[in-house]
Amino acid sequence: MRVILKEEIVQKLREVGLEKGDAVMVHTSLKRMGYVCGGAQTVIEALMEVVGENGTIMMPTQSWKR
């Protein structure tokens, strides 16, 4: 499994057009991304770095299990 670093996540988010001040809805599977060094915390930090203090990050929290 490939190791994914925060810097790569930041780069890819910027490549798809995410920038400071944006609002983004995030729904992802860490397993599908590969081995993220630092786990979910790394993904959240990368998102925060890209959208900055004036951006908004939204994540669904519902469970599909009963």
N, C-alpha and C positions, 0 to 999 in steps of 0.2 A: 504494500500500500504506500502511496506517495505521501510525503510529509509536506504539509501546507503551512507556510509561515504568514504572520500578520502582514508583512510587507507585500506579499503576493495578493492577499485578499484586498488590501487597499488599492493596489494597482488595477486589479480586475474590476473593482467597483467603479473606479474612475474611468476605465475604458468603456464601460457600458453607459457612462454619462452622469453618474451620480456626483453631485458636487455640494459645496457648502450651502447651507440653508434649505436643502431639499427635504421633503417628507418622503419616507420610504416604508412600505409594508414588507416585512421579512418573514418568510416561511421557508425553512430549509431543514435539511437533514445533515448533521455533521458526518454521518457515515457516508453519505453520497458525495461529500466534498473530498474525502480522503482523510488521512490522519492530520487533524488540525493541531499543531503544537500549541498547547495551552487551552484547547477545547473551546467551549462556548464563549468563555471570557475573551478569548482572542478575537473571535468573530464580532462580538459586541464592541470591543475596543476599536477594531478596524472601521466598523460602521460609524462610531462616534467621531473618529478622526476625520472621516470623509465628509460627513454632513455638518460637523462643527457644532458649536453651542446653539446656533439658531436653527438647526435642523431638527427634524422629528423622526424618531424610529418607532415603528409600531410592530408588535409581534402578537399573533393570536396565541391565546393560552388555553383554549378549550381542549378537553381530552375526548378522544373518540371512543374510549373504553367506558364501560359502565362502572 
